[in-house]
Amino acid sequence: MANDASAVFDTLSPAVSRGSLADSFTPPADSTLWRKNFLLGAATASYQIEGAVNEDGRLPSIWDTFSAIPGKVLAGDTGAVACDHYHRWEADVEMLASLGLEGYRLSIAWPRVMDAAGVPNRKGLDFYKRLLNRLKEKGITTFVTLYHWDLPQHLEDRGGWLNRDTAYRFADYADLMSRELAGTVDAWATLNEPWCSAYLGYGNGHHAPGLADDRFATQAMHHLLLAHGFAVPVLRANDPASQKGIVANIGRGTPNSNSAADQRAAHLFEVQHNAWILDPLLKGAYPQDLFELWPGTEPLVLEGDMQTISAPLDFLGINYYFRTNVASDGAHGFRDVPLEGVERTQMGWEVYPDGLRDLLTGFKKTYHNLPPIYITENGMASDDQVTDGHVEDTQRISFLKRHLAAVDQAIKAGVDIRGYFLWSLMDNFEWAFGYERRFGVVHVDYSTQKRTIKRSAELVAKFLKERKARA
């Protein structure tokens, strides 16, 4: 049907030739993606690519600790070496520029830039200065995330995000980075995916630091959002020319049936996954339905906290990957009901581009003050292999086309979306899944650190070159 993003581009067969793939990736002539001011880039995160965890004064992070615990990460993998980006950053920037990518979203490793007493670590700071200056020399728009999950272990030892003091320490960190890097950053994001930090880290224990209590999750979330709120005015004061925002992962929940119970379950799924973060940011209050789902888990909120959290944003980063089909659990919550016969990625996630469009258009209706949006992560994992020097990541090409079509549809429906970042620039440490799951548009051979540009990256580069020629 006409409003189905999956129907805008046909799913590609693995047998499609390289030539026809190149012809088929170009968006339709009326696509808003042809706009020269629609930013198209790629994203990474510090712990997932940098390696060098014990070099130049870097302190341990919660992910160093967590991944060293047997059974926490697939195959016992850690980020100790990862993509060795700390040593190979110059070649990686050249690769990024060679693809014509217009933006690069990176994160800073908090444990790399200051010690436990808050004293700046010059070697760590100089790494990011060199990296950002080179990106600016290449004309690449820089999006910098301050926190992509690698909390210094010494702060976790004092309670981590369960300790309100961590929010104040984050403001100190934001102050240091924005003073040191002012002029090299086009957009600052305070946090990446606080839902994952709070729920996966403190609610179910699947991520660092590995705690599991719903009450912990809601309190950690409050302190994470408070840290964001404390940091925004600091960033505005120190680097007024840059944009300031936050990055949230969003999830589409659909009911397994038309029953009222299943409809309510889908609503509660989206409350827990989306409104838990967006309501405090954009409405200044937590959704009360959350505490129907998790009774008795209300966080300790002090006077003025919600005003701090809901300070105006210049942009909202949105990360989207899949939808979840749910049914009532027979009580006050929901349970996953995986659908059969649907396309899935290597992660087991359903490919559902319409969910991205539906969520974006829904947010426009729900939040009158919705800021301009960047899709700060979108992509998929596949078991990519290098054959004769090439990687034919056919499913990813189809995935990206259909999700970009969904973005185009949301823009045409009135949502102010200003850019899109591929996740990820290159294969990397995929948290609890180690190195098995490959999200990159560039293949990494972890034994040699050889980078091989995948067919998806070639096609994105071809489109960008064509768009530039048209402009």
Phi, psi and omega in degrees: 000160191296329183266014180262114182299330180294337183271349182294320176236137177290145173296134185274140176277145176302341182276356182296138183285163179299321181295313182289331174299317181298321181288331190271349186280334184301131179294160176301158185299330183268008181290138176291348180292347176284348180300133183290340180265010172271110187284130177236118184217197179222159186232154173215179175219147189305303185294335183283339184233334194288316189068209176050046187288341181246019185252149169054038172085007177293136178268163177294147175249171178297334179281333171297315181294311185296315184289344177277351179276122182306134176090352182277328181235137181309132177063013180070019182292153175222172177268020185301322179246317180050234180264008180054032183297332180302326179261340187249017187300325182296315178294325179293322176294320177299319179297315178302313181293324181296334179279352180078011180296135190268340181223154177223123176256118180233168173235156178262139176274106179309317181292350183270344193246352177205153181270184186295338178268001181088006180285130181300142174259104188298323181295319177293316178299319181296328177301312182289328176296315179298315181298311183291322177297320179293319178299318179293323176300327180277358180077022183266130177290132188252122172249121184243124176262127181284325184226107174242054166086351185265070178296136174303135183299327181295332175283324175296325179297339178258017177114348178057223183283358171278347182258119181303331181299333179299327178296322178290322178295326177296321178297322176297316178298315179298323178297312179300310186293321182286334173287319184285326189250006179307134180096345178251355184244124178277327181212130176258130167250128181292304186234148167256122171048065177301336176302315181293316179300317185282309187279311181287330181275323187238345183266314180237355172079009182286339178238169177299140008271003172090024177269157186217095177197127181301324179295322175298319184298314182291325178289319177299317178301316181299318181289325175298311181293326176295319176301316175303312182297322177292325186283327187303310180295331176294314178297320180296320181291318186276332185219069189295338183282346185269163172275152179232133182200196181212157182243125179240137170273137183239152181227138176269126175247128180240145182283143181287342179208178178274004181295151179299324181293318179289324176298318178295322178299317179296321177299313181295325176302312183287331172299311182293325186271328188243302185295332178306326180262313188286326179298311177298323180291319190250345177240348179074024180204150174281146177290126184293335178298336179300325185272354164286321178290317181237079184300140175075019182251015182304132180284162174282113182245123180268161180302131179092346183301314186290329174294321177297315183294324188265022175301145184303145180251149173277332177203160173237122175274135181239125174251129182221138180227320190199174172244161179235126176269128188228159173227164176297144176270007179084358179235247182240023184220210184219162173224147179289137174232088183300134178279148176263154175074020179252158178287135178228160178264181177300335177283350187085007181277139178288137175277114187214076184298330180299333178299323179295311178300313184296320178294315182297314179292327176294319179297323179299323179284326186280322187245107182293337181256026180302122181285170171305145187246141165242134170281101189272344170209134168199132181173189184208156177262139173214157183275075188280140179236145175271123178233119182052040176080006183233155173234112180264086182269069189300317181296321179296320179301313178297317179303310183296318180300315184289326178285325173295325175296322178295321176298315178303316180296320179295319177299315180294339176273003173105003179278132182277091181247125190249357180181173186210129178246125175293135167249114006228169176304316181215158175307146185202188178288110185264057173051235185294347179262005175058225185257008182287323187266124187252112180259353190284157166269358171235129180280139175241124171272107189290342179280332182242346187065019176289133175262134176232120181290126181280164181300325178301317179294321178300320183286323174298316179299320179297316178297315181297322177295319180292321179294319179296321178295321178294321182293000000 
